[in-house]
Amino acid sequence: MYEWSEEHQAIADVVRRFVDEEIRPNLDDLEYGDLPPYGILRKMYETFGLKEMAKENFQRQLDRKKNDEAPAASRGNSNAGSTLIPTIELCKVSLGLVTSLGVSTGLAAGTIMKLGTPEQMERWGLDLMTLDKVGAWALTEPDSGSDALGGMRTTAKRDGDEYIINGNKTWITNGPYADTIVLYCKLDDGSGDDIRNRKVLTFILDKGMPGLEQSKPMRKMGQHGSPTGQVFMTDVRVGKDRLLGGSEEPRGGGRESAKDNFVAERAGVAAMSLGVIEECLRLSVDYAKSRMLWGKPIADYQLIQLKLANMEVARVNVQNLVFRHIERSAAGAIPTLAEASAMKLYSAQAACQVADEAIQLFGGNGYVSEYRVEQLLRDARVLRIYAGTDEMQVVAIAKDLVRR
Ligand SMILES: Cc1cc2nc3c(=O)[nH]c(=O)nc-3n(C[C@H](O)[C@H](O)[C@H](O)COP(=O)(O)OP(=O)(O)OC[C@H]3O[C@@H](n4cnc5c(N)ncnc54)[C@H](O)[C@@H]3O)c2cc1C
């Protein structure tokens, strides 16, 4: 694949129309008015028939689980391009929308659909996939960001047939509004083993459960369209029905499940970065051609041309990474953690560099919100932090190289 097909371009056109009609008029409220993103996302699901598609997809996944067949990812995904286009287009206006959507339908629903029992899929998965409910995926803790699995301190203690959960999670996307929370914690079996090495369990919690508290949205630099918050658990009592996979040792569960999600998240960041880069480039070319200084457009100055050329190089590189990912997905070739990390590291840095240069090209106008590029940089900046920091991507890539 070296360019978008006509079908892909048609999808991009209708998404752009939706963005213009439904999202742009709400941008100020998303950015400065604490408008939660879910109403807009649900409207998008209805407008494009995504809700019906989610229901059909749910049924297919449930049938496969009941028949003990391999999950869809290992069979190849010929639709990856069509799914990534809305991501790219939405990121041109609000990365936060994509973060909230991706965490709810990708991480929260995806984990339940992959590892849950058929009963858990029916109880929680369907409503998350259709966006009738909002999901959060809670791994990070105040003292265990990059060291998420080893440093995790939230525990589940066995109590008869039940567990009692204590601890807290931070920077949880959708945390303030989530109806369903996929929660990672350590088993406290009273053995006194070093907590770093204990078994990781995953539970599904519901908003309003006794002992579960969800904070208000945190104030942050960018991605205001995606509410982020803390989740506190004080003696939250759960039965085995909420233990993902129904067992302390589900196939592919615990640490492995969290790591699988790292791969999916990291590959998704490349598509998000492409949206930022394309939009910065489009805005910058238009501005460079119209801004007159010393009697000619700034596009005539070579230092400005260098900025535009560097942006184009980044666009081509990141687009190629995305195309490669689409091709590989169609062939059922899941990237290794190191490959996904390389893709994320490069794309996130490229998006931030491009957005920063776009601000420079716009001069003072780049620094005010009316011209949009300042939001693109603020939104993009967290791409180098969440889903694993730049430094953690370097570690993953280097570990793989020296292990060979
Ligand atoms: C907006 C937002 C949304 C998020 N959403 C979610 C979510 O939905 N669910 C969730 O579970 N988490 C979420 N996170 C958390 C995110 O994944 C973490 O912030 C991230 O993993 C980094 O952890 P930390 O912030 O604790 O940084 P730290 O781990 O404290 O890192 C601090 C610095 O040290 C560096 N560092 C750490 N270890 C090493 C090392 N070995 N070598 C060199 N340098 C190192 C880091 O790269 C970083 O520069 C979100 C974060 C943000 C900001």
The ligand as a MOL file (V3000), in Angstrom:
LIG
                    3D

  0  0  0     0  0            999 V3000
M  V30 BEGIN CTAB
M  V30 COUNTS 53 58 0 0 0
M  V30 BEGIN ATOM
M  V30 1 C -3.3040 12.5840 29.6580 0
M  V30 2 C -2.8760 11.2580 30.1850 0
M  V30 3 C -3.7200 10.1590 30.0340 0
M  V30 4 C -3.3480 8.9150 30.5690 0
M  V30 5 N -4.2340 7.8610 30.4890 0
M  V30 6 C -3.9520 6.6970 31.1500 0
M  V30 7 C -4.9300 5.6360 31.2260 0
M  V30 8 O -6.0360 5.7330 30.6680 0
M  V30 9 N -4.6190 4.5360 31.9480 0
M  V30 10 C -3.4220 4.3860 32.5810 0
M  V30 11 O -3.2260 3.3550 33.2140 0
M  V30 12 N -2.4620 5.3670 32.5220 0
M  V30 13 C -2.7050 6.5140 31.8280 0
M  V30 14 N -1.7680 7.5340 31.7840 0
M  V30 15 C -0.4950 7.3490 32.4880 0
M  V30 16 C 0.7120 7.2560 31.5730 0
M  V30 17 O 0.7500 6.0100 30.9400 0
M  V30 18 C 1.9490 7.5510 32.4340 0
M  V30 19 O 1.9370 8.9440 32.6960 0
M  V30 20 C 3.2370 7.1550 31.7550 0
M  V30 21 O 3.3540 5.7750 31.6550 0
M  V30 22 C 4.4840 7.6970 32.4900 0
M  V30 23 O 4.4390 7.4450 33.8440 0
M  V30 24 P 4.7160 8.6390 34.8860 0
M  V30 25 O 3.8780 9.7720 34.4310 0
M  V30 26 O 4.5090 8.1410 36.2500 0
M  V30 27 O 6.2230 9.0320 34.6750 0
M  V30 28 P 7.4780 8.3660 35.4430 0
M  V30 29 O 7.4080 6.9000 35.2790 0
M  V30 30 O 7.5560 8.9170 36.8220 0
M  V30 31 O 8.6960 8.9230 34.6100 0
M  V30 32 C 9.3480 10.1610 34.8840 0
M  V30 33 C 10.5060 10.3090 33.9020 0
M  V30 34 O 11.4810 9.2780 34.1500 0
M  V30 35 C 11.7450 8.5950 32.9440 0
M  V30 36 N 12.1090 7.2000 33.2530 0
M  V30 37 C 11.3980 6.2960 33.9590 0
M  V30 38 N 12.0620 5.1270 34.0230 0
M  V30 39 C 13.2130 5.3130 33.3210 0
M  V30 40 C 14.3140 4.4550 32.9990 0
M  V30 41 N 14.3460 3.1800 33.3900 0
M  V30 42 N 15.3010 4.9770 32.2630 0
M  V30 43 C 15.2710 6.2580 31.8410 0
M  V30 44 N 14.2660 7.1090 32.1040 0
M  V30 45 C 13.2320 6.6240 32.8400 0
M  V30 46 C 10.4420 8.6950 32.1550 0
M  V30 47 O 10.6450 8.4260 30.7880 0
M  V30 48 C 10.0570 10.1240 32.4520 0
M  V30 49 O 10.7920 10.9820 31.6170 0
M  V30 50 C -2.1020 8.7630 31.2190 0
M  V30 51 C -1.2380 9.8710 31.3270 0
M  V30 52 C -1.6110 11.0930 30.8400 0
M  V30 53 C -0.6900 12.2550 31.0280 0
M  V30 END ATOM
M  V30 BEGIN BOND
M  V30 1 1 1 2
M  V30 2 1 2 3
M  V30 3 2 2 52
M  V30 4 2 3 4
M  V30 5 1 4 5
M  V30 6 1 4 50
M  V30 7 2 5 6
M  V30 8 1 6 7
M  V30 9 1 6 13
M  V30 10 2 7 8
M  V30 11 1 7 9
M  V30 12 1 9 10
M  V30 13 2 10 11
M  V30 14 1 10 12
M  V30 15 2 12 13
M  V30 16 1 13 14
M  V30 17 1 14 15
M  V30 18 1 14 50
M  V30 19 1 15 16
M  V30 20 1 16 17
M  V30 21 1 16 18
M  V30 22 1 18 19
M  V30 23 1 18 20
M  V30 24 1 20 21
M  V30 25 1 20 22
M  V30 26 1 22 23
M  V30 27 1 23 24
M  V30 28 2 24 25
M  V30 29 1 24 26
M  V30 30 1 24 27
M  V30 31 1 27 28
M  V30 32 2 28 29
M  V30 33 1 28 30
M  V30 34 1 28 31
M  V30 35 1 31 32
M  V30 36 1 32 33
M  V30 37 1 33 34
M  V30 38 1 33 48
M  V30 39 1 34 35
M  V30 40 1 35 36
M  V30 41 1 35 46
M  V30 42 1 36 37
M  V30 43 1 36 45
M  V30 44 2 37 38
M  V30 45 1 38 39
M  V30 46 1 39 40
M  V30 47 2 39 45
M  V30 48 1 40 41
M  V30 49 2 40 42
M  V30 50 1 42 43
M  V30 51 2 43 44
M  V30 52 1 44 45
M  V30 53 1 46 47
M  V30 54 1 46 48
M  V30 55 1 48 49
M  V30 56 2 50 51
M  V30 57 1 51 52
M  V30 58 1 52 53
M  V30 END BOND
M  V30 END CTAB
M  END
